[in-house]
């Protein structure tokens, strides 16, 4: 068999294998994106049972091929722990890489309103971004960065150019003040 024919066959085989890999990955991405989108409602309901509130008016899925990205419109987030807080934002992007669905990143696309449950203290944030890392039975790790915070209520007149926080929430809340 001539060398040119062997090389042509090897190139054709490699091309077909690459095409099959791309088609397979595309199918995986779309099926997984649909599963993630279908799971948003039940996931939010499970978080409500834990004391969190997550609501939105609309969600769009995108990010192919390197991430699963959800763009939430008119998102409302509230938590009782670790701090009682509420967040309202008109556009929120949340994404993860397909190879690590335990580490999600988030970013606001415009001003976010943050306040305590009674609305006595609040801030308007020009921008917020960060990440949340979670795995069953392990602490929730939150990293948050904000820019352009302007206070309202009891914080009226307070302005923060930029700030960041790192929070670890234990998988099991402490039973008493003596527990870590």
Secondary structure, 3 states (H helix, E strand, C coil): CCHHHHHHHHHHHHHHHHHHHHHHHHHHHHHHHHHHHHHHHHHHHHHHHCCEEEECCEEEEECCCCCEEEEEEEEEEEECCCCCEEEEEEEEEEEEECCEEEEEEEEECCCEEEECCCCCEEEEEEEEEEEEECCCCCCEEEEEEEEEEEEEECCCCCEEEEEEEEEEECCCCCCCCCCC
